[in-house]
Amino acid sequence: MSALENGSPSVVKCPACEATWINGQLFWATGKPGRDIDLAGLVCNMLETVNPEKAQTCINQCKGNEGGETWKARMEKVKEDLDKEM
């Protein structure tokens, strides 16, 4: 019997960053659904540099993959927006 069949959701929390997956779907702390690849680009892939020991406990299947949202891409977007305003 699956978690959905018995009425209880499957909830998995990453021990490294406390990201939460409910029934296999990542949810941000805001409650909005997210993508595993974005979590990797913003958090998981940076853990190796910041805290290698903690990085070993990361459960995100996309950890190490390139793509998705990154802080570099976000900063470039902010710079573009600022340039447009000026």
GIDA-V896693 format. One record per backbone hydrogen bond with DSSP energy under -0.5 kcal/mol. CO is the residue of the C=O (numbers start at 1). NH is the residue of the N-H. Records with the same first field share a line. If there is no record, write none. Layout:
CO = NH ; NH
//
This chain:
2 = 6
3 = 8
4 = 7
9 = 11
10 = 23
12 = 21
14 = 18
19 = 14
20 = 27
21 = 12 ; 23
22 = 25
24 = 26
25 = 22
26 = 34
27 = 20
28 = 31
32 = 28
35 = 39
36 = 40
37 = 41
38 = 42
39 = 43 ; 44
40 = 45
41 = 71
43 = 46 ; 47
44 = 47 ; 48
46 = 49 ; 50
47 = 51
51 = 55
52 = 56
54 = 57
55 = 58
57 = 15
60 = 63
62 = 65
70 = 74
71 = 75
72 = 76
73 = 77
74 = 78
75 = 79
76 = 80
77 = 81
78 = 82
79 = 83
80 = 84
81 = 85
82 = 86
//
